Amino acid sequence: MAIASLKAEADFQCTDCGGVFESEPRRLHFHHVPGQGPKLFNVSAGGSRGYGKQRIRAEAAKCVLLCDSCHCRRTMAGETVAVAA
């Protein structure tokens, strides 16, 4: 599953600021939200690891789509989820 298709399903829109990044989809990041379940892997790495569409979609469901600036703000504010061991 192409990560681009998940971004397209979200209209290339950042959850926090509402910015639309259709012309620059690489600026959008899947940010794991605390309390949404264990982070098993980084969504962006799912395809290169050979994970199937269902597995990537299930991991993405634990996330919000954020632009690089909003992702940085949340990360710097301490809202992070470590990959489960």
Secondary structure, DSSP 4 states (H G I P E B T S, - for coil): --HHHHHHHTTTB-TTT--B-TT-GGGEEEEEPTTS--B-S-GGGTTTTT--HHHHHHHHTTEEEEEHHHHHHHHHTT---PBP-
